[in-house]
Amino acid sequence: MNPLEFLTDLLNPDLAFLPKALAIAVMSSIVCGVVGCYVVLRGMAFIGDAVSHAVFPGLAIAFVVSGNLVLGGSIAGLATAVLVAVFSHSRRLREDTVIGVLFVAAFALGIVIISEAPGYAGSLQQFLFGSITGIPTSDLYVVAGTGLTVLTVILLLHKELVTVSVDRESARALGLRVFWLDLTLYVMVTLAVVISVQTIGNILVLALLVTPAATARLLTDRLGRMMALAPSLGAGSAVVGLYISWSWDLPTGGTIVLVLTTAFLTAWFLAPQRGLIARQRRRTSHQQYQNRSEPTTP
């Protein structure tokens, strides 16, 4: 299928689910790209994976009672994020330890709940790997509203979040409320994950949160440019991934992740400053310069 045929399918009224899938994928990729910059900056990629486990019981309950999946996942994820912030604030236990205990327990609870639902195997597969082509119209508006809320909060607290991410002790010395900023970031990560679960599933959602930001980090040293590049890379990969999956009848979530990974590997090798080839050239040039500078012995 060529791009023109894909565009024709997007405009086909009989395939109304396809433009909705594209809109959800792009919106969730943009939000995850922005939030993921803070995740990469703080070196807390683990929390993205953990949050995807934490939202699972809420998704499972919402599915069993035929409720809104985004709302159910948000409630469960936010409750767990608050508990993590409270338990880790004393610093008696490391943050990753608390996350490991609470989020895995939440995921186990979700497994137990969903096992009681009819069609257990199919429901579990939908949650784990996404079901982007079966998204109701109501979720489109929920994702748009949630994503806009996340981006607004990030914009308003950008300087504070960066300060806490770079140097927590300096943030405390400046009088910033580190606990509440940590909690806010946990909540933003949770919401970003929740709106992405239907696109890419619990198992693969970490890629949408981390890979675009990590790719952007290879391409620039400036946070502002990174936060512009990451959502652009995520959204572009979502479009390409959906196109490839629709053309060759492949799983949408897995295809989007593979496109993201391809972009990351390309940046890893070819980035102008941080790419492997550029680093190797600088190393070779430095060695040649040293060899020319060494005095020759008679």
C-alpha positions in Angstrom: 0.0 0.0 0.0 1.4 3.4 -1.0 0.9 6.5 1.1 -1.9 7.8 -1.2 -3.9 4.7 -0.7 -3.4 5.0 3.1 -4.7 8.6 2.9 -7.7 7.3 1.0 -8.4 4.8 3.7 -8.2 7.5 6.3 -10.9 9.5 4.5 -13.1 6.4 3.9 -16.3 6.7 6.1 -16.4 2.9 6.3 -13.1 2.9 8.1 -13.9 5.6 10.7 -11.8 3.8 13.3 -8.6 4.4 11.3 -8.5 8.3 11.7 -9.4 7.8 15.4 -6.6 5.4 15.8 -4.2 7.8 14.1 -5.4 10.7 16.3 -5.0 8.7 19.5 -1.6 7.5 18.5 -0.3 11.0 17.7 -1.8 12.7 20.8 -0.4 10.1 23.2 3.0 10.2 21.4 3.2 13.9 21.8 2.3 13.9 25.5 4.7 10.9 26.2 7.4 12.7 24.3 7.2 15.8 26.4 6.9 14.0 29.8 9.5 11.5 28.8 12.1 14.3 28.6 11.9 14.6 32.4 12.0 10.9 32.8 15.2 10.6 30.8 16.7 13.7 32.5 16.1 12.2 36.0 17.2 8.7 34.9 13.9 7.3 36.1 12.9 5.1 33.1 11.9 2.4 35.6 9.0 4.5 36.7 7.4 4.4 33.2 7.4 0.7 33.2 6.2 0.6 36.8 3.3 3.0 36.2 2.1 0.9 33.3 1.7 -1.9 35.9 0.1 0.4 38.4 -2.8 1.4 36.1 -3.6 -2.2 35.3 -6.1 -2.8 38.2 -8.0 0.4 37.3 -8.2 -0.7 33.7 -9.4 -4.1 34.7 -12.1 -2.8 37.0 -13.3 -0.4 34.4 -13.4 -3.2 31.8 -15.4 -5.5 34.2 -18.0 -2.8 35.0 -18.0 -1.5 31.4 -16.7 1.9 32.5 -14.2 4.3 30.9 -10.8 2.7 30.7 -8.9 6.0 30.8 -10.7 7.1 33.9 -10.2 3.8 35.6 -6.5 3.6 34.8 -6.0 7.2 36.0 -7.6 6.6 39.4 -5.5 3.5 40.0 -2.3 5.1 38.7 -2.7 8.3 40.7 -3.5 6.4 43.9 -0.3 4.4 43.5 1.7 7.4 42.6 0.6 9.2 45.8 1.6 6.1 47.8 5.0 6.0 46.2 5.6 9.7 46.9 4.6 9.3 50.6 6.6 6.1 51.2 9.7 7.3 49.5 9.7 10.8 50.9 11.4 9.8 54.2 14.3 8.3 52.2 14.4 5.3 54.5 13.7 3.2 51.5 14.9 4.0 48.0 12.4 5.3 45.5 12.9 2.4 43.1 12.4 -0.1 46.0 9.0 1.4 46.9 8.1 1.5 43.2 9.0 -2.2 42.8 6.9 -3.3 45.7 3.7 -1.2 45.1 3.5 -1.3 41.3 4.1 -5.0 41.0 1.4 -5.6 43.6 -0.9 -3.4 41.6 -0.3 -5.4 38.5 -0.9 -8.6 40.3 -4.2 -7.2 41.5 -5.2 -6.3 38.0 -4.4 -9.9 36.8 -6.7 -11.3 39.5 -9.5 -8.9 38.6 -9.4 -9.4 34.9 -9.2 -13.2 35.3 -12.8 -13.0 36.6 -14.1 -11.3 33.5 -15.6 -13.1 30.5 -13.2 -13.6 27.7 -10.2 -13.4 30.0 -7.5 -14.3 27.4 -8.7 -11.8 24.8 -9.1 -9.0 27.4 -5.6 -9.6 28.8 -4.1 -9.5 25.4 -5.9 -6.2 24.7 -4.5 -4.6 27.8 -1.0 -5.9 27.4 -0.5 -5.2 23.7 -3.1 -2.5 23.0 -6.2 -2.3 20.8 -5.9 0.9 18.9 -8.5 0.0 16.2 -11.3 -0.5 18.8 -11.2 2.8 20.5 -14.6 4.5 21.1 -15.1 8.1 20.1 -15.6 9.1 23.7 -12.1 8.1 24.6 -10.8 10.4 21.8 -12.1 13.4 23.7 -10.9 12.0 27.1 -7.4 11.5 25.7 -7.4 15.0 24.1 -8.5 16.7 27.4 -6.1 14.7 29.5 -3.2 15.4 27.2 -3.9 19.1 27.1 -4.1 19.1 30.9 -0.7 17.3 31.2 1.0 19.7 28.7 -0.4 22.7 30.5 0.9 21.6 33.9 4.3 20.8 32.4 4.4 24.3 30.9 3.5 26.0 34.1 6.0 24.0 36.3 8.8 23.5 33.7 11.5 25.5 35.5 10.7 23.9 38.9 10.6 20.4 37.5 13.9 20.9 35.7 15.6 22.2 38.9 14.4 19.2 40.9 15.4 16.8 38.2 19.0 18.2 37.9 19.8 18.9 41.6 17.4 18.0 44.4 19.5 19.6 47.1 19.8 22.9 45.3 16.0 22.8 44.8 15.5 22.4 48.5 17.9 25.3 49.2 15.9 27.5 46.8 12.8 26.7 48.8 11.1 24.5 46.2 8.6 22.0 47.5 10.4 18.9 46.3 7.8 16.4 47.6 5.0 18.1 45.7 7.0 18.5 42.6 7.9 14.8 42.7 4.3 13.9 43.2 3.3 16.2 40.3 5.8 14.5 38.0 4.5 11.0 39.1 1.0 12.1 38.3 2.0 13.5 34.9 3.8 10.3 34.0 0.8 8.3 35.1 -1.6 10.3 33.0 0.7 10.0 30.0 0.9 6.3 30.4 -2.8 5.9 30.8 -3.7 7.7 27.6 -1.1 5.6 25.8 -2.1 2.1 27.0 -4.8 1.7 24.4 -2.4 2.7 21.6 0.5 0.5 22.5 -0.4 -1.6 25.6 1.0 -2.0 29.1 4.0 -4.1 27.9 5.3 -1.6 25.3 4.2 1.7 26.7 7.7 2.4 28.2 9.1 2.7 24.6 6.6 5.5 23.9 7.7 7.3 27.0 11.5 6.9 26.9 12.6 6.1 23.3 11.7 9.5 21.7 13.2 11.4 24.5 16.4 9.3 24.5 16.6 9.8 20.7 16.2 13.5 21.1 18.9 13.5 23.8 21.4 12.1 21.3 20.6 14.9 18.8 20.9 17.9 21.1 22.3 19.1 24.4 19.6 21.8 24.9 16.5 20.8 26.9 14.3 23.1 25.0 15.2 21.5 21.6 15.0 18.1 23.2 11.4 18.8 24.4 10.5 19.9 20.8 12.2 17.0 19.1 10.9 14.2 21.4 7.2 14.7 20.7 7.9 15.3 17.0 9.8 12.0 16.8 7.1 10.2 18.7 4.3 11.6 16.6 6.1 10.9 13.4 6.9 7.3 14.4 3.3 6.8 15.4 2.1 7.9 11.9 4.7 5.7 10.1 4.1 2.8 12.5 0.3 2.9 11.9 0.9 3.2 8.1 3.2 0.1 8.1 0.9 -1.9 10.4 -2.2 -1.1 8.3 -0.3 -1.9 5.0 1.1 -5.2 6.1 -1.5 -6.3 8.7 1.0 -6.1 11.6 0.3 -5.4 15.3 0.1 -1.6 15.6 1.8 -1.2 19.0 4.7 -3.4 18.2 5.2 -1.7 14.8 5.3 1.7 16.4 7.9 0.6 18.9 10.1 -0.9 16.1 9.9 2.4 14.2 10.9 4.3 17.3 13.7 1.9 17.9 14.9 2.4 14.3 15.0 6.1 14.8 17.0 5.7 18.1 19.5 3.4 16.5 19.9 5.8 13.5 20.6 8.7 15.9 23.0 6.5 17.9 25.1 5.9 14.8 24.6 9.1 12.8 23.9 11.9 15.3 26.2 14.9 14.3 27.8 15.3 17.8 26.9 12.2 19.9 26.6 9.6 17.2 29.0 6.6 17.2 30.5 7.6 13.8 31.1 11.2 14.8 32.7 10.1 18.1 35.0 7.7 16.2 36.0 10.5 13.8 36.9 12.8 16.6 38.9 10.1 18.3 40.8 9.4 15.1 41.4 13.1 14.5 42.7 13.5 18.0 45.1 10.6 17.7 46.4 11.9 14.4 46.9 15.3 15.9 48.8 13.8 18.8 51.0 11.8 16.5 51.9 14.9 14.5 52.6 16.9 17.7 55.0 14.3 19.1 58.7 15.3 18.5 60.6 13.0 16.3 63.8 11.4 17.7 67.0 11.7 15.7 
